[in-house]
Amino acid sequence: MPVQPAVTDVTLTRDDMGFIAKLVYEQAGIVIREHKEAMTRGRLARRVKALGLGSVAEYCAFLKTPAAQDELPELINAVTTNHTAFFRERHHFDHLRKDVLPKLVQERSNRRGRIRIWSSACSSGEEPYTIAASCRDVLGSRSDLDFRILATDIDTDILVRAEAGIYPAELFERLPPDVKPMLKFDGAPGRTEVRISDDLRRLIAFKRLNLIETWPMRGPFDVIFCRNVFIYFDTQTKASILDRFVALLAPGGFLYLGHSESLPQPHPQLRLIGRTIYERIP
């Protein structure tokens, strides 16, 4: 096996930083700000090494050639931040279990009702599995409801991990006692890794989706999670994505944003009903 050359120069010039930021914005709508230079340099260095190049400058030069078309998804994977946890921002899941799902069950259980939930930036899977666990806790295994979760993300690497559903066992041990029983997993006591149970995994379809490109799904969705995503977009991109969310959200449906996020501007079809919880006005 040939030995890959070591990365000898991780310098990220101002011009190269500008080029990378522009390219990432064009490809994914993600804004890389100047104070993220050190983080960007470190993540680019990993791609430089993977491609057997010697410097970040060489990598940037390569990205400017037609041959780099297949590298663009890898670049997006590299600069995407994936930070999540089971039952993160728990008030959303409490609202889902106590207010949203009982109402949907009452409305739809007599006519084989359809319930659809979208985790629009699912990262490594903790969010959609928490959604599945919360729903299963309320719905049980009833057969009179057609219930599914769509989980999407732009990062192809992270989607592989999410679909596998394998996590360090310690993540489950740290959960609060009242929610721990909801997350069913396979794995003998004492194992360092466990896998989310098939009962929960089969509720979820994982797909790659770039939020600024065409969306193939038609909806409607009863609930959309878009948490800690808008912080990476500028106002124009956020407004465009928000309009598209609303178009796919069923009347009376709910949109959950991240704890530090808000709408880019008031939306005539959404009203705030709780902490970063919005309802589509029927």
N, C-alpha and C positions, 0 to 999 in steps of 0.2 A: 504494500500500500504506500503510495507516495506521501511524503511528509509535507503537510501544508506549511507555507511560510508563516512565520510569526507576524502578528500585527506590530509594525514598528513605529507607526505614527498615528496617534488618535486625535491629532489636532483637528478642530472643527473651526474653520475660518468663518468670518462673518458672512461672506458670500455663500459659502456652502450651507451654513445654517439657514440663510434666507432661501436658498434653493430647496432644501429639504422641507422647510415649513410651507413653502408654496406648493410643492408637490403633494404633501400630505393633505393640505387643505383641498386641493383639486380632486384628489382621489377619495377622501373620506369626510371632508368638511370639518376635520379636527384642526383646531387652532393651537399651534405650538408657540408659546410665548417665550420671550427672550430669557426670562429667569429659569427656563427649563433646559438651558444649553447643556449643563453638565449631565443631566439625565439623558438627553438626546444623544450626546457624544458616547456615553456608555452603552446605550442600546444599539447604536450604529456599529460600534466596535465588534459586537457579537456577530452582526451580519458580515462585516469585513472578514472576520476569522472564518466563518462558515463558507464563504466564497473563495477563500485562499488568497485574498488580496493583502496588500501590505500597509494600507493606510485608509483613513476615512476619505481623504481626497480622491484616491483611486475609486472608492465605492461611489462617490458622488459623480465622478466622471462616467462610470459604468452606467449609472441610472439615466444618463442623458442619451444613451444609445438605444436603438431599436431592440437589441438583444436583451434588454432589461425588463421586457414586458412581464415575464413570469416572476420577476423579483418584486414587483410592486406589491402583491399581497403580503409577501414576507416583510417588506418595509412597514406596511401598516400593522402587521402582527407585532413587529418589534417596538413600535412607538405607542401602541395601545396600552393603556393602564388597566390592569385587571385586579380590582380589590373588592372583595365581597365577603359575605359570611352568612351562615344559616340564621334566619330570623333577624337579619339586620334591619334596623328601623322597624321594630316590632309592631308599632302602632298600626302600620298598614295591614299586617296580617291579622291583627285583632279585629280591625274594621272589616276585613274580608270575611272572617269567620262569623262575626257577631251580627253584622248588618247586611252585607251584600249577599252571601250565599243563602241564608234562610229566606230572603225575599225572592231570590231566583228559584229556589226549590218550590216555594208556594205558587209562583206564577206558572211554572213549567212542568211540574211532575205529572200532571194529568194528561199531558199530550206529548209524551216522550220529548221533552224539551231539550233544546240545544244550548249548551253553555260553553263559551269560548273565552279563554284568557291568554293574553300575549305578554310574555317577558321579552321586551324588545332589545335588551342589552344584557344577555344572560350570563356573560362572563364564564366562570368555571362551573356554573350550574347550581350554586347554592340557592339562588333566588327561585328558579322554577321548581326545584325540589321542595323548597319550603312552601311554595304555592300548592304543590301537589299534596304535601302532607296536611296543610291546612284544609284543603278541600276534602280530602279523604276523611278527615276528622269529622267534618260536618255531613258529608254525603254518604259516608260508608261505602258499601259495594252495591248500592241500588242500581237496578238495570233500567229504570224508567227515565234516566237522564243520559243524554249524549254529551259527555263532558271531555274536553281536550284542552291541553296547554300547548301553545306554540312558543318555542324558545329560540331566539335568534341572536346572533352576534356577528360582528365583522371579522373577528379574529379566528382564522381557521384552526390554529393550534389549540386555542383554548376550548373550541367546540369539541374537539376530539376528547379532551379531558372531561368536559361536561357530560358528554353522552356516555362515557364509560361509567360515570357515577361512583368513582373510587376516591375515598378521602381518608386522611389520617384519623384513626379512631379517637384521638384526643379531641378533635373538633366536636364530637358528639358528647364526650364526657363533660365539656365545658358548658353545655346548654342548660338553661334554667330547668329545674325539675318538672315544671308544669307543661313544658313543650317537648321535652326529650322523648316521651312515648310516641309522639306523632311521627317522628322520622324513623321509619322502619328500615332496617338494613340487614344484610347478610354478612355473617362473620362470627367466628367463635370468640368467646371471651379471651382477652389477652392478646389478640392479634393487633398489630400496629396499623393495619388498614382494614377498612370495611367498605362494602358496596351497597349503595341504595337499593332497596328491595325491588324486585321486578314489578310488584304491585304498584309502586309509585312511578318507576321508570316508564312503564308502558303508557302512562297518561300524557307523556311529553314527546313532542316531535322537535328535534333540534335541526336548525337550518342556518346557513350563512346568509346574512343580509347586511348590505350597506345602506344605512338609513337615508343617504342622499341620492341613492339610485332608485330605479323602479321597484315597487313592491308588488310581488305576484299575488298576494292574498287579497281577498275581497271583503272579508269580515262578514257580518259585524262582530265585534268583540264586546263582551260584557265588561271586561276589565283589561286595562293596559297598564303595565308597569314600565316606566321609563325613568329609572332612578339613577342619579349621579352620572348622567349622560350629557344633559344640556350644558353642564359646566365646561365642556370641551368644544362647544360650538359658539359662533358669533350670533348676534341678535337676529340677523337675516335668516341664517340657517335654522335657528331654533323656531322662528315664526313659521317657516315653511314646513318643517317637520310637525309642528303642533297642528297646523291646519290639516295635515294628512292623518294624524292621529284622530282628530275629531271626526273626520269623514268616515273613519272605520269604526268609531265607537258607537255602540247602540244607544238610542235615546234612554236616558236614565243610567247609562253605564258610567264607570269610574276610571279616572286616570290618576296614577300615583307617581309623583315626582320625588327626587331625593330630598333629604332633610335640609340641604343648603340651597335648594333651587326654588324658582318661582317661574310663572309664565313670563315670556319676554315682553308681553303686553296683555292687557285684559282681553279675553276672548268672549264674543257675544254668545257662544254656545256652551260655555263652561262657567260653573260657579264653585267657589271655594267652600267646602263643607267641613273641613278639618285640617289638621296640620299636613300640608302638602298633599291633600286629597281633593280632587276636583270631580264634580259630577256633570255629565252632559245634560244640558237642559232639554227635557222632552219636547 
